[in-house]
Amino acid sequence: MKLLIYGAGTIGTAYGWLVSCNNEVDFYGKSDTEKEITISYKDLRKRSTVYQTMKFERRIITHIEDHYDAIIVAVNRFQLCSVLPHLKELKNKTKYFVFMQNNWNLKNEIAPYLSQDDYLIAFPSSIGGGRDEKGLHIIIFDEATRLGGSSIYLPHFSSLLQNSSINITVDKNIFEWLRVHYLQQAITAGVIAEYGSFENVITNLNAIKKMVLAFREGIQVCRLLGVRTYRIFPAYLFNLPVFLIARILQKMFSEQNTLDMIINHMKKGYSEWVVGYREVLNAGRSLGLPMSVWGSYEKYIDLT
């Protein structure tokens, strides 16, 4: 199959690399985008415990002329609005689009440009990490990429990923799931802004307790927006006592793969987390919620 990765960042490059074993893959990017990139990866699907390094040659195009079976949109959160008009123009260049994003309001943002049958969602749960001047630093998790949407091409893309040894799961309520999942990244921006680093956070149980209280406010925002949080992990976990949740999160955050993923993502992705923090805060306030704990991080965010 012929695929176009629209965006040559961490997620786009990582998935492009993984599916290139069975497909022809182009990357749409700027003229100065590096063609050869170093990928340092740990593959948990193979129970790897150490990182391996390889060179990956990307075919970078700056003008889209060919027709593609699918265009995978992997730009970051705050780039989406600016590229959607271009994607609308590309409808005759592809059978369907695939949006790989962590996004608070994805369905509503896409709606003015594409019909629900034009695209599907593929949340990149299988990849975590980031990039720096040396290249990509990623972990390939033994966790399924979460697919959803109403496109008739959902089975087609499912097979494409599975043929590249990427596990998938289909979620009929993926837009609700996305809102809850978005809270995790968004609130982490605030916590890190206050305590200086993620390493400082995981050793400070009081910092994590405060994070739990803020997350509960985020869950309330989701509920007022119609999200059935009682059925979505980890929202229902937050019904437990604060101390217990904090201990669970501290243990999870201290796990080396989780720590690596977050630290590597922060090298280039922290500004995207900050956008998410403000989105949730503004959504809560517009709904009449005080957002007292969530909002307490704002003064620290403003200093970053």
MARSELO-821790 format. One line per 5 residues: number of its first residue (from 1); for each residue x, y, z of N, C-alpha, C. Coordinates in Angstrom, 1 decimal. Layout:
BEGIN
NUM	X Y Z X Y Z X Y Z ~ ...
END
This chain:
BEGIN
1	0.8 -1.2 0.0 0.0 0.0 0.0 0.9 1.2 0.0 ~ 0.3 2.3 -0.5 1.1 3.6 -0.6 0.5 4.5 0.5 ~ 1.4 5.0 1.4 0.9 5.8 2.5 1.7 7.1 2.6 ~ 1.0 8.1 3.1 1.6 9.4 3.3 1.5 9.7 4.8 ~ 2.7 10.0 5.4 2.7 10.5 6.8 2.8 12.0 6.7
6	1.7 12.6 7.2 1.6 14.1 7.1 2.1 14.6 8.5 ~ 3.4 14.9 8.5 4.1 15.3 9.7 5.2 14.4 10.0 ~ 6.4 14.9 10.2 7.6 14.0 10.3 8.2 14.1 11.7 ~ 7.3 14.2 12.7 7.8 14.2 14.1 8.0 12.8 14.7 ~ 8.0 12.7 16.0 8.2 11.5 16.6 7.2 10.4 16.3
11	5.9 10.7 16.4 4.9 9.7 16.2 4.8 9.3 14.7 ~ 4.8 10.3 13.9 4.8 10.1 12.4 5.9 9.3 11.9 ~ 7.1 9.6 12.4 8.3 8.9 11.9 8.3 7.5 12.5 ~ 8.0 7.3 13.7 8.0 6.0 14.4 7.0 5.0 13.7 ~ 5.8 5.5 13.5 4.8 4.6 12.8 5.2 4.4 11.3
16	5.7 5.4 10.7 6.1 5.3 9.3 7.2 4.3 9.2 ~ 8.1 4.3 10.1 9.2 3.3 10.1 8.6 1.9 10.3 ~ 7.7 1.7 11.3 7.2 0.4 11.6 6.4 -0.2 10.4 ~ 5.6 0.6 9.7 4.8 0.1 8.6 5.5 0.1 7.3 ~ 6.7 0.7 7.2 7.5 0.7 6.0 8.0 -0.7 5.5
21	7.9 -1.7 6.5 8.4 -3.0 6.1 7.4 -3.7 5.1 ~ 6.2 -3.2 5.1 5.2 -3.9 4.2 4.5 -2.9 3.2 ~ 4.9 -1.6 3.3 4.2 -0.6 2.5 5.2 0.5 2.0 ~ 4.7 1.2 1.0 5.5 2.3 0.5 5.1 3.6 1.2 ~ 6.1 4.2 1.9 5.7 5.3 2.8 6.5 6.6 2.4
26	5.7 7.7 2.2 6.3 9.0 2.0 6.0 9.8 3.3 ~ 6.8 10.8 3.5 6.6 11.8 4.6 6.5 13.2 4.0 ~ 5.4 13.9 4.4 5.2 15.2 4.0 5.8 16.2 5.1 ~ 6.7 17.0 4.6 7.4 17.9 5.6 8.0 19.1 4.9 ~ 8.7 19.9 5.7 9.4 21.0 5.2 10.6 20.6 4.3
31	11.1 21.5 3.5 12.2 21.2 2.6 13.5 20.9 3.4 ~ 13.6 21.5 4.6 14.9 21.3 5.4 14.7 20.1 6.4 ~ 13.7 19.3 6.2 13.5 18.1 7.1 14.6 17.1 6.7 ~ 15.3 16.6 7.8 16.3 15.6 7.5 15.7 14.3 6.9 ~ 16.4 13.8 5.9 16.0 12.5 5.3 16.4 11.3 6.2
36	17.6 11.3 6.6 18.1 10.2 7.4 18.0 10.6 8.9 ~ 17.4 9.7 9.7 17.2 10.0 11.1 17.6 8.8 11.9 ~ 18.3 9.1 13.1 18.7 8.0 14.0 17.5 7.7 14.9 ~ 17.2 6.4 15.0 16.1 5.9 15.9 16.7 5.1 17.0 ~ 16.6 5.5 18.2 17.0 4.7 19.4 15.7 4.1 20.0
41	15.6 2.8 20.1 14.3 2.2 20.5 14.5 1.0 21.4 ~ 13.5 0.8 22.2 13.4 -0.4 23.0 12.1 -1.0 22.7 ~ 12.1 -2.3 22.2 10.9 -2.9 21.7 10.4 -3.9 22.8 ~ 9.4 -3.4 23.5 8.8 -4.3 24.6 8.0 -5.4 24.1 ~ 7.6 -5.4 22.8 6.9 -6.5 22.2 7.8 -7.7 22.2
46	9.1 -7.5 22.1 10.1 -8.5 22.1 10.8 -8.7 23.4 ~ 10.2 -8.1 24.4 10.7 -8.2 25.8 12.1 -7.6 25.9 ~ 12.4 -6.7 25.1 13.8 -6.0 25.1 13.9 -5.2 26.4 ~ 15.1 -5.2 26.9 15.4 -4.4 28.1 16.5 -3.3 27.8 ~ 17.0 -3.3 26.6 18.0 -2.3 26.3 17.6 -1.6 25.0
51	18.1 -0.5 24.8 17.9 0.3 23.5 18.8 -0.2 22.4 ~ 18.2 -0.2 21.2 19.0 -0.5 20.0 18.9 0.8 19.2 ~ 19.9 1.0 18.3 20.0 2.2 17.5 20.1 1.8 16.0 ~ 19.4 2.5 15.2 19.5 2.3 13.7 19.3 3.6 13.0 ~ 19.6 3.6 11.7 19.4 4.7 10.8 18.1 4.4 9.9
56	17.3 5.4 9.8 16.1 5.2 9.0 16.0 6.3 8.0 ~ 15.9 6.0 6.7 15.9 6.9 5.6 14.4 7.2 5.3 ~ 14.0 8.5 5.4 12.7 8.9 5.1 12.6 9.5 3.7 ~ 11.6 9.2 3.0 11.4 9.9 1.7 10.5 11.1 1.9 ~ 11.2 12.3 2.0 10.5 13.5 2.3 10.0 14.2 1.0
61	8.7 14.5 1.0 8.1 15.3 -0.1 7.6 16.6 0.4 ~ 7.7 17.6 -0.4 7.2 18.9 0.0 6.0 19.3 -0.8 ~ 5.6 18.6 -1.8 4.4 18.8 -2.6 3.7 17.5 -2.8 ~ 2.4 17.4 -2.6 1.7 16.2 -2.7 1.0 16.1 -4.1 ~ 1.6 15.1 -4.9 1.1 15.0 -6.2 0.5 13.6 -6.4
66	1.0 12.6 -5.8 0.5 11.2 -6.0 -0.8 10.9 -5.2 ~ -1.4 9.8 -5.5 -2.6 9.4 -4.8 -2.1 8.3 -3.7 ~ -2.7 8.4 -2.5 -2.4 7.5 -1.5 -3.6 6.7 -1.0 ~ -3.3 5.4 -0.5 -4.3 4.6 0.1 -4.8 5.3 1.4 ~ -3.9 5.9 2.1 -4.3 6.6 3.4 -3.2 7.7 3.6
71	-3.7 8.8 4.2 -2.9 9.9 4.7 -3.0 9.9 6.2 ~ -1.8 9.6 6.9 -1.8 9.6 8.3 -1.4 10.9 8.8 ~ -2.2 11.6 9.6 -2.0 12.9 10.0 -1.4 12.9 11.4 ~ -0.1 13.2 11.5 0.6 13.1 12.8 1.3 14.4 13.2 ~ 0.6 15.5 12.9 1.1 16.8 13.4 0.8 16.9 14.9
76	1.4 17.9 15.5 1.1 18.0 17.0 -0.2 18.8 17.2 ~ -0.6 18.8 18.4 -1.9 19.3 18.8 -2.2 20.7 18.3 ~ -1.2 21.7 18.4 -1.5 23.0 18.1 -1.3 23.4 16.6 ~ -0.8 22.4 15.8 -0.7 22.6 14.4 -1.9 22.2 13.6 ~ -2.8 21.4 14.3 -3.9 20.8 13.6 -4.8 21.8 12.9
81	-5.2 22.9 13.6 -6.1 23.9 13.0 -5.5 24.5 11.7 ~ -4.2 24.7 11.7 -3.6 25.3 10.5 -3.5 24.4 9.3 ~ -3.5 23.0 9.5 -3.4 22.1 8.4 -4.7 21.5 7.9 ~ -5.8 21.7 8.7 -7.1 21.1 8.2 -7.5 21.7 6.9 ~ -7.4 23.0 6.6 -7.8 23.5 5.3 -7.0 22.8 4.2
86	-5.8 22.5 4.4 -5.0 21.8 3.4 -5.5 20.3 3.2 ~ -5.8 19.7 4.3 -6.3 18.3 4.3 -7.6 18.3 3.5 ~ -8.4 19.2 3.6 -9.7 19.3 2.9 -9.4 19.3 1.4 ~ -8.3 20.0 1.0 -7.9 20.1 -0.4 -7.4 18.8 -0.9 ~ -6.9 17.9 0.0 -6.3 16.7 -0.4 -7.3 15.5 -0.4
91	-8.6 15.7 -0.3 -9.5 14.6 -0.3 -9.5 13.8 -1.5 ~ -9.1 14.4 -2.6 -9.1 13.6 -3.9 -7.7 12.9 -4.0 ~ -6.8 13.1 -3.0 -5.5 12.4 -3.1 -5.4 11.2 -2.2 ~ -6.5 10.8 -1.6 -6.5 9.6 -0.7 -7.8 9.0 -0.6 ~ -7.9 7.8 -0.2 -9.1 7.1 0.2 -9.7 7.6 1.5
96	-8.8 7.8 2.5 -9.2 8.2 3.8 -8.0 8.8 4.5 ~ -8.3 9.5 5.6 -7.3 10.1 6.5 -7.3 9.3 7.8 ~ -6.2 9.3 8.5 -6.1 8.7 9.8 -5.4 9.8 10.7 ~ -6.1 10.2 11.8 -5.6 11.2 12.7 -5.0 10.5 13.9 ~ -3.7 10.7 14.0 -2.9 10.2 15.2 -2.6 11.4 16.1
101	-3.5 11.6 17.1 -3.3 12.8 17.9 -3.9 12.5 19.3 ~ -3.3 13.2 20.3 -3.9 13.3 21.6 -4.6 14.7 21.6 ~ -5.9 14.7 21.5 -6.6 15.9 21.2 -7.9 16.0 22.0 ~ -8.1 17.2 22.7 -9.3 17.4 23.5 -10.6 17.5 22.8 ~ -10.5 18.1 21.6 -11.8 18.5 20.9 -11.7 18.0 19.4
106	-11.1 16.9 19.1 -10.8 16.5 17.8 -12.0 16.4 16.8 ~ -13.0 15.8 17.3 -14.2 15.6 16.4 -14.7 17.0 15.9 ~ -14.9 17.9 16.8 -15.4 19.2 16.5 -14.5 20.0 15.6 ~ -13.2 19.9 15.8 -12.2 20.6 15.0 -12.2 20.1 13.6 ~ -12.4 18.8 13.4 -12.3 18.2 12.0 -13.6 18.5 11.3
111	-14.7 18.6 12.0 -16.1 18.6 11.4 -16.3 19.6 10.2 ~ -15.7 20.9 10.3 -15.9 21.8 9.2 -15.2 21.5 7.9 ~ -14.3 20.5 8.0 -13.4 20.2 6.9 -13.6 18.8 6.2 ~ -14.0 17.9 7.1 -14.1 16.5 6.6 -15.3 15.9 7.2 ~ -16.0 15.0 6.4 -17.1 14.2 7.0 -16.6 13.1 7.8
116	-17.4 12.5 8.6 -17.0 11.4 9.5 -16.6 10.2 8.7 ~ -17.1 10.0 7.5 -16.7 8.9 6.6 -15.3 9.1 6.0 ~ -14.8 10.3 6.1 -13.5 10.6 5.4 -12.3 10.2 6.3 ~ -12.5 9.9 7.5 -11.4 9.7 8.4 -11.7 8.7 9.5 ~ -10.6 8.3 10.1 -10.7 7.5 11.4 -9.6 7.9 12.3
121	-9.7 7.5 13.6 -8.8 7.9 14.6 -7.9 6.7 14.9 ~ -6.6 6.9 15.1 -5.7 5.9 15.5 -4.8 6.5 16.6 ~ -5.2 6.3 17.9 -4.4 6.9 19.0 -3.1 6.1 19.1 ~ -1.9 6.7 19.1 -0.7 6.0 19.0 -0.2 5.4 20.4 ~ -1.0 4.5 21.0 -0.7 4.0 22.3 0.6 3.0 22.2
126	0.9 2.6 21.0 2.0 1.6 20.9 3.4 2.3 20.9 ~ 3.4 3.6 20.8 4.7 4.3 20.8 4.7 5.4 21.9 ~ 5.9 5.5 22.6 6.1 6.6 23.5 7.5 7.1 23.4 ~ 7.7 8.4 23.6 9.0 9.0 23.6 9.1 10.3 23.0 ~ 10.2 10.7 22.5 10.4 12.0 21.9 11.6 12.1 21.0
131	12.1 13.3 20.8 13.2 13.5 19.9 14.1 14.6 20.4 ~ 15.3 14.6 20.0 16.2 15.8 20.2 17.1 15.9 19.0 ~ 18.2 16.6 19.1 19.1 16.8 18.0 19.8 15.5 17.5 ~ 19.8 14.5 18.4 20.4 13.2 18.0 19.5 12.3 17.3 ~ 18.2 12.6 17.4 17.2 11.7 16.7 16.1 11.3 17.6
136	15.4 10.2 17.3 14.3 9.7 18.1 14.7 8.8 19.2 ~ 14.0 8.9 20.3 14.3 8.1 21.5 12.9 7.5 21.9 ~ 12.6 6.3 21.5 11.2 5.8 21.7 11.2 4.4 22.3 ~ 10.0 4.1 22.9 9.7 2.8 23.4 8.6 2.3 22.6 ~ 8.7 1.1 22.1 7.6 0.4 21.4 6.9 -0.5 22.4
141	5.7 -0.1 22.8 5.0 -0.8 23.9 4.2 -2.0 23.3 ~ 4.0 -3.0 24.2 3.2 -4.1 23.8 1.7 -3.7 24.1 ~ 1.4 -2.6 23.7 0.0 -2.0 23.9 -0.6 -1.7 22.6 ~ -1.9 -2.0 22.5 -2.6 -1.8 21.2 -2.8 -0.3 20.8 ~ -2.6 0.0 19.5 -3.0 1.3 19.0 -4.5 1.3 19.0
146	-5.1 2.3 19.5 -6.5 2.4 19.7 -7.2 3.1 18.5 ~ -8.1 2.3 17.8 -8.7 2.8 16.6 -10.2 3.1 16.8 ~ -10.7 4.0 16.1 -12.1 4.4 16.2 -12.5 5.3 15.1 ~ -13.8 5.6 15.0 -14.4 6.4 13.9 -15.4 5.6 13.1 ~ -16.0 6.3 12.2 -17.1 5.6 11.4 -16.7 5.3 10.0
151	-15.4 5.5 9.7 -15.0 5.2 8.3 -15.1 3.8 7.9 ~ -15.5 3.5 6.7 -15.6 2.1 6.2 -14.2 1.5 6.1 ~ -13.2 2.3 6.2 -11.8 1.9 6.0 -11.2 1.4 7.3 ~ -11.9 1.4 8.3 -11.4 0.9 9.6 -10.8 -0.5 9.5 ~ -11.5 -1.4 8.9 -10.9 -2.8 8.8 -9.6 -2.8 8.0
156	-9.6 -1.9 6.9 -8.4 -1.8 6.1 -7.2 -1.3 6.9 ~ -7.4 -0.3 7.7 -6.2 0.2 8.4 -5.9 -0.7 9.6 ~ -6.8 -1.4 10.1 -6.6 -2.4 11.1 -5.6 -3.5 10.6 ~ -5.9 -4.0 9.4 -5.1 -5.0 8.8 -3.7 -4.5 8.5 ~ -3.6 -3.2 8.1 -2.3 -2.6 7.7 -1.4 -2.6 8.9
161	-2.0 -2.2 10.1 -1.1 -2.2 11.3 -0.8 -3.6 11.8 ~ -1.8 -4.5 11.8 -1.5 -5.8 12.2 -0.5 -6.6 11.4 ~ -0.5 -6.3 10.1 0.5 -6.9 9.2 1.9 -6.3 9.4 ~ 2.0 -5.2 10.2 3.3 -4.6 10.6 3.6 -4.9 12.0 ~ 2.9 -5.9 12.6 3.1 -6.4 14.0 2.8 -5.3 15.0
166	1.8 -4.5 14.7 1.3 -3.5 15.6 -0.1 -4.0 16.1 ~ -0.2 -4.2 17.4 -1.5 -4.7 17.9 -2.5 -3.5 17.8 ~ -3.8 -3.9 17.7 -4.9 -2.8 17.6 -6.0 -3.2 18.5 ~ -6.7 -2.2 19.0 -8.0 -2.4 19.6 -9.0 -1.4 19.1 ~ -10.2 -1.7 18.9 -11.2 -0.8 18.3 -12.1 -0.3 19.5
171	-12.3 1.0 19.5 -13.1 1.7 20.6 -14.2 2.5 19.9 ~ -15.4 2.0 20.1 -16.6 2.7 19.5 -16.8 4.1 20.1 ~ -16.2 4.3 21.3 -16.4 5.6 22.0 -15.1 6.3 22.1 ~ -14.3 6.3 21.0 -13.0 6.8 21.1 -12.9 8.3 21.4 ~ -13.9 9.1 21.0 -13.8 10.5 21.3 -14.0 10.8 22.8
176	-14.8 10.0 23.4 -15.0 10.1 24.9 -13.7 9.7 25.6 ~ -13.1 8.6 25.1 -11.9 8.1 25.7 -10.8 9.2 25.5 ~ -10.7 9.9 24.4 -9.7 10.9 24.1 -9.7 12.0 25.1 ~ -10.9 12.4 25.5 -11.0 13.5 26.5 -10.4 13.1 27.8 ~ -10.8 11.9 28.3 -10.3 11.5 29.6 -8.7 11.3 29.5
181	-8.3 10.7 28.4 -6.8 10.5 28.3 -6.1 11.8 28.2 ~ -6.7 12.8 27.6 -6.1 14.1 27.4 -5.7 14.7 28.8 ~ -6.6 14.4 29.8 -6.3 15.0 31.1 -5.0 14.6 31.7 ~ -4.5 13.4 31.4 -3.3 12.9 32.0 -2.1 13.8 31.5 ~ -2.0 14.0 30.2 -0.9 14.8 29.7 -1.1 16.3 30.1
186	-2.3 16.8 30.1 -2.5 18.2 30.4 -2.2 18.5 31.8 ~ -2.6 17.7 32.8 -2.3 18.0 34.2 -0.8 17.8 34.5 ~ -0.2 16.9 33.8 1.3 16.7 34.0 2.1 18.0 33.7 ~ 1.6 18.8 32.7 2.3 20.0 32.4 2.3 21.0 33.6 ~ 1.1 21.0 34.3 1.0 21.9 35.5 1.9 21.4 36.6
191	1.8 20.1 36.9 2.6 19.6 38.0 4.1 19.8 37.8 ~ 4.6 19.5 36.6 6.0 19.7 36.3 6.4 21.2 36.4 ~ 5.5 22.1 36.0 5.8 23.5 36.1 6.0 23.9 37.5 ~ 5.2 23.4 38.4 5.3 23.8 39.8 6.5 23.1 40.5 ~ 6.8 21.9 40.2 7.8 21.2 40.9 9.2 21.0 40.2
196	9.2 21.6 39.0 10.5 21.7 38.3 10.9 20.6 37.4 ~ 10.5 19.4 37.7 10.9 18.2 36.8 10.0 17.1 37.2 ~ 9.9 16.1 36.3 9.1 14.9 36.5 9.7 14.1 37.6 ~ 11.1 14.1 37.7 11.8 13.3 38.7 11.4 13.9 40.1 ~ 11.3 15.2 40.2 10.9 15.8 41.5 9.5 15.4 41.9
201	8.6 15.2 40.9 7.2 14.9 41.2 7.1 13.5 41.7 ~ 7.8 12.5 41.1 7.6 11.2 41.5 8.1 10.8 42.9 ~ 9.0 11.7 43.4 9.5 11.5 44.8 8.7 12.3 45.8 ~ 7.7 13.0 45.4 6.9 13.9 46.3 5.5 13.4 46.3 ~ 5.1 12.7 47.3 3.8 12.1 47.4 2.7 13.2 47.5
206	3.0 14.3 48.2 2.1 15.4 48.3 1.8 16.0 46.9 ~ 2.8 16.1 46.1 2.6 16.6 44.7 1.7 15.7 43.9 ~ 1.8 14.4 44.1 0.9 13.5 43.4 -0.5 13.5 44.0 ~ -0.6 13.7 45.3 -2.0 13.9 45.9 -2.7 15.1 45.3 ~ -1.9 16.2 45.2 -2.5 17.4 44.6 -2.9 17.1 43.1
211	-2.1 16.4 42.4 -2.4 16.0 41.0 -3.7 15.2 40.9 ~ -3.9 14.3 41.9 -5.1 13.5 41.9 -6.3 14.4 42.1 ~ -6.3 15.4 43.0 -7.4 16.3 43.2 -7.7 17.1 41.9 ~ -6.6 17.5 41.2 -6.8 18.3 40.0 -7.4 17.4 38.9 ~ -7.0 16.2 38.9 -7.5 15.2 37.9 -9.0 15.0 38.1
216	-9.4 15.0 39.3 -10.8 14.8 39.6 -11.6 16.0 39.1 ~ -11.0 17.2 39.1 -11.7 18.3 38.5 -11.8 18.2 37.0 ~ -10.7 17.6 36.4 -10.8 17.4 35.0 -11.9 16.4 34.6 ~ -12.0 15.4 35.4 -13.1 14.4 35.2 -14.4 15.0 35.2 ~ -14.6 15.9 36.2 -15.9 16.6 36.3 -16.2 17.5 35.0
221	-15.1 18.1 34.4 -15.3 18.8 33.2 -15.8 17.8 32.1 ~ -15.2 16.6 32.0 -15.6 15.6 31.0 -17.0 15.2 31.2 ~ -17.4 15.0 32.5 -18.8 14.6 32.7 -19.8 15.7 32.2 ~ -19.5 17.0 32.5 -20.4 18.0 32.1 -20.4 18.1 30.5 ~ -19.4 17.6 29.9 -19.4 17.6 28.4 -20.0 16.3 27.8
226	-20.6 15.5 28.7 -21.3 14.3 28.3 -20.5 13.1 28.2 ~ -19.3 13.1 28.7 -18.5 11.9 28.7 -18.9 10.9 29.8 ~ -19.1 9.7 29.5 -19.5 8.7 30.5 -18.2 8.1 31.1 ~ -17.7 8.9 32.1 -16.4 8.6 32.7 -16.4 7.3 33.5 ~ -17.6 6.9 33.9 -17.6 5.7 34.8 -17.2 4.4 34.0
231	-17.1 4.5 32.7 -16.7 3.3 31.9 -15.4 3.5 31.3 ~ -14.6 4.5 31.6 -13.3 4.8 31.0 -12.2 4.8 32.0 ~ -11.2 4.0 31.7 -10.0 4.0 32.5 -9.1 5.1 32.1 ~ -8.5 5.9 33.0 -8.4 5.6 34.5 -9.4 6.4 35.3 ~ -10.5 7.0 34.6 -11.4 7.9 35.3 -12.0 7.2 36.6
236	-12.5 6.0 36.4 -13.2 5.4 37.5 -12.2 5.0 38.7 ~ -10.9 4.9 38.3 -9.9 4.7 39.4 -9.9 5.8 40.4 ~ -10.3 7.0 40.0 -10.2 8.2 40.8 -11.3 8.3 41.9 ~ -12.2 7.3 41.9 -13.1 7.2 43.0 -12.5 6.6 44.3 ~ -11.3 6.1 44.2 -10.6 5.5 45.3 -10.1 6.7 46.2
241	-9.8 6.4 47.5 -9.2 7.4 48.3 -8.0 8.0 47.7 ~ -7.8 9.3 48.0 -6.7 10.1 47.4 -5.3 9.4 47.7 ~ -5.1 9.1 48.9 -3.8 8.5 49.3 -3.5 7.2 48.5 ~ -4.5 6.4 48.3 -4.3 5.1 47.6 -4.0 5.4 46.1 ~ -4.8 6.3 45.5 -4.6 6.6 44.1 -3.1 7.2 43.9
246	-2.7 8.1 44.9 -1.4 8.7 44.8 -0.3 7.6 44.8 ~ -0.5 6.6 45.7 0.5 5.6 45.8 0.6 4.7 44.5 ~ -0.6 4.5 43.9 -0.6 3.7 42.7 0.1 4.5 41.6 ~ -0.2 5.8 41.5 0.4 6.6 40.5 1.9 6.8 40.7 ~ 2.3 6.9 41.9 3.7 7.0 42.2 4.5 5.8 41.7
251	3.9 4.7 42.0 4.6 3.4 41.6 4.6 3.3 40.0 ~ 3.5 3.7 39.4 3.5 3.7 37.9 4.4 4.7 37.3 ~ 4.5 5.9 37.8 5.4 6.9 37.3 6.9 6.6 37.5 ~ 7.2 5.8 38.5 8.5 5.4 38.8 9.1 4.3 38.0 ~ 8.2 3.6 37.3 8.6 2.5 36.4 9.5 3.1 35.3
256	10.6 2.4 35.0 11.6 3.0 34.2 11.1 3.4 32.8 ~ 10.3 2.5 32.2 9.8 2.8 30.8 8.9 4.0 30.8 ~ 8.1 4.1 31.8 7.2 5.3 31.9 8.1 6.6 32.1 ~ 9.0 6.5 32.9 9.9 7.6 33.2 10.7 8.0 31.9 ~ 11.2 7.0 31.2 11.9 7.3 29.9 11.0 8.0 28.9
261	9.8 7.5 28.8 8.8 8.0 27.8 8.5 9.5 28.1 ~ 8.2 9.8 29.4 7.9 11.2 29.7 9.0 12.1 29.5 ~ 10.2 11.7 30.0 11.4 12.6 29.9 11.7 12.8 28.5 ~ 11.7 11.8 27.6 12.0 12.0 26.2 11.0 12.8 25.5 ~ 9.7 12.6 25.9 8.6 13.4 25.2 8.8 14.9 25.6
266	9.2 15.2 26.8 9.3 16.6 27.2 10.4 17.4 26.5 ~ 11.3 16.7 25.8 12.4 17.4 25.1 11.9 18.3 24.1 ~ 10.8 17.9 23.4 10.2 18.8 22.3 8.7 19.0 22.5 ~ 8.1 18.2 23.4 6.6 18.1 23.4 6.0 18.9 24.6 ~ 6.8 19.5 25.5 6.2 20.1 26.7 5.2 21.2 26.3
271	5.5 22.0 25.3 4.7 23.1 24.9 3.3 22.6 24.5 ~ 3.2 21.4 23.9 2.0 20.8 23.5 1.1 20.5 24.8 ~ 1.8 20.0 25.8 1.1 19.7 27.1 0.6 21.0 27.7 ~ 1.3 22.1 27.6 0.8 23.3 28.2 -0.5 23.8 27.5 ~ -0.5 23.6 26.1 -1.7 23.9 25.4 -2.9 23.1 26.0
276	-2.7 21.8 26.2 -3.7 21.0 26.8 -4.1 21.4 28.2 ~ -3.2 21.8 29.0 -3.5 22.3 30.3 -4.5 23.5 30.2 ~ -4.2 24.4 29.4 -5.0 25.6 29.3 -6.4 25.3 28.7 ~ -6.4 24.3 27.7 -7.7 23.9 27.1 -8.7 23.4 28.2 ~ -8.2 22.5 29.0 -9.1 21.9 30.0 -9.5 22.9 31.1
281	-8.5 23.8 31.5 -8.8 24.8 32.4 -9.9 25.8 31.9 ~ -9.8 26.2 30.6 -10.7 27.1 30.0 -12.1 26.5 29.9 ~ -12.1 25.2 29.5 -13.3 24.4 29.3 -14.1 24.4 30.7 ~ -13.4 24.0 31.7 -14.0 24.0 33.1 -14.6 25.3 33.5 ~ -13.8 26.3 33.3 -14.3 27.7 33.8 -15.5 28.1 32.9
286	-15.5 27.8 31.6 -16.6 28.2 30.8 -17.9 27.4 31.2 ~ -17.7 26.3 31.8 -18.9 25.5 32.3 -19.3 25.9 33.7 ~ -18.6 26.9 34.3 -18.9 27.3 35.6 -18.3 26.6 36.8 ~ -17.3 25.8 36.5 -16.5 25.1 37.5 -15.4 26.0 38.1 ~ -15.2 26.0 39.4 -14.1 26.8 39.9 -12.7 26.4 39.5
291	-12.5 25.1 39.3 -11.2 24.6 38.9 -10.1 25.1 39.8 ~ -10.4 25.0 41.1 -9.4 25.6 42.1 -8.1 24.9 42.1 ~ -8.1 23.6 42.1 -6.8 22.9 42.2 -6.1 22.9 40.8 ~ -6.9 22.6 39.8 -6.3 22.6 38.4 -5.7 24.0 38.1 ~ -6.5 25.0 38.5 -6.1 26.4 38.2 -4.9 26.9 39.1
296	-4.6 26.1 40.1 -3.5 26.6 41.0 -2.1 26.4 40.3 ~ -2.1 25.6 39.3 -0.8 25.5 38.5 -0.6 26.6 37.5 ~ -1.6 27.4 37.3 -1.5 28.4 36.2 -0.4 29.4 36.4 ~ -0.2 29.8 37.6 0.9 30.8 37.8 2.3 30.2 37.5 ~ 2.4 28.9 37.7 3.7 28.3 37.4 3.8 28.0 35.9
301	2.7 27.7 35.3 2.7 27.6 33.8 3.1 28.9 33.2 ~ 2.6 30.0 33.7 2.9 31.3 33.1 4.4 31.6 33.2 ~ 5.1 31.0 34.1 6.6 31.2 34.2 7.4 30.4 33.3 ~ 6.8 29.3 32.7 7.6 28.4 31.9 7.8 29.0 30.5
END
